[in-house]
């Protein structure tokens, strides 16, 4: 049998697994089999963290937009507090086009 030995493979595998510890993922809490995130955007999401052996539940957020905000904050190294749907102290990004338009209008100077 060709390939690397177990002694060469094992340290590489352990290093790869260690890099994944702390990683977050969001899963849909809806009826039926697991589906793509876009299928039920208004369904609540379970935020889970990889501890090196299994995915541990961290929090539940209201919908896909909040889940993405939590995952984005974690990916950017910001302190995410998914239990409250918060982030590093800034407001989460607006979820819909109407919300974004309203935020832009609020940001315009008063005439």
C-alpha positions in Angstrom: 0.0 0.0 0.0 1.4 3.4 -1.0 0.9 6.7 0.7 1.9 8.3 3.9 2.2 6.4 7.1 -0.1 6.8 10.1 2.7 8.6 12.0 2.8 11.2 9.2 -0.9 11.5 8.7 -2.0 11.8 12.4 -0.2 15.1 13.3 -1.5 16.6 10.1 -5.1 15.5 10.9 -4.9 16.8 14.5 -3.6 20.2 13.3 -6.5 20.4 10.8 -9.0 19.5 13.5 -7.6 22.1 15.9 -8.0 24.9 13.3 -11.8 24.1 13.2 -12.4 24.3 17.0 -14.6 27.3 17.8 -16.1 27.5 14.3 -19.8 28.4 14.2 -22.6 27.2 11.9 -26.3 27.9 11.7 -29.0 25.2 11.1 -32.7 25.7 10.4 -35.2 24.8 13.1 -38.0 23.9 10.8 -40.1 20.8 10.0 -38.7 18.3 7.5 -35.3 17.2 6.4 -32.3 19.7 6.4 -32.5 22.1 3.4 -30.7 25.1 2.0 -30.7 28.3 4.1 -32.8 30.1 1.5 -35.8 27.7 1.7 -37.2 29.0 5.0 -35.5 32.4 5.7 -38.0 33.3 8.4 -37.5 30.1 10.4 -35.5 30.3 13.6 -31.9 29.1 13.5 -29.8 27.1 15.9 -26.2 28.5 16.2 -23.7 25.7 17.0 -20.0 25.8 17.8 -17.6 23.0 17.0 -15.7 21.9 20.1 -13.3 19.5 18.4 -15.6 16.4 18.8 -19.2 17.5 18.2 -21.4 20.5 17.4 -22.6 22.1 20.6 -25.7 24.4 20.7 -24.8 28.0 21.5 -28.0 29.9 20.9 -31.2 30.3 18.9 -31.8 33.4 16.7 -35.0 34.5 15.1 -34.2 34.2 11.4 -31.6 33.8 8.6 -30.7 37.5 8.7 -29.7 37.4 12.4 -27.9 34.1 12.0 -25.8 35.6 9.1 -25.0 38.6 11.3 -23.8 36.4 14.1 -21.7 34.2 11.7 -20.3 37.3 10.0 -19.3 38.9 13.3 -17.5 35.6 14.3 -15.8 35.3 11.0 -14.5 38.9 11.2 -13.2 38.3 14.7 -15.8 40.5 16.4 -17.3 39.5 19.7 -20.6 37.8 18.8 -23.3 37.3 21.4 -25.8 35.1 19.6 -28.0 34.6 22.6 -29.2 38.1 22.2 -28.8 38.3 18.5 -26.2 41.0 19.0 -22.7 41.5 17.9 -19.8 43.7 18.9 -21.9 46.6 20.0 -23.0 47.9 16.6 -26.5 47.3 15.3 -26.8 44.3 13.0 -27.0 45.0 9.3 -30.6 45.7 8.0 -32.3 42.5 6.8 -34.4 43.7 3.9 -34.1 46.2 1.1 -36.7 48.4 2.7 -34.8 48.4 6.0 -31.6 49.4 4.1 -33.4 52.2 2.3 -34.9 53.5 5.5 -31.4 53.4 7.1 -30.0 55.4 4.2 -32.7 58.0 4.5 -32.1 58.4 8.3 -28.4 58.9 7.6 -29.1 61.8 5.2 -28.6 65.3 6.8 -31.8 67.2 7.6 -32.5 70.1 5.2 
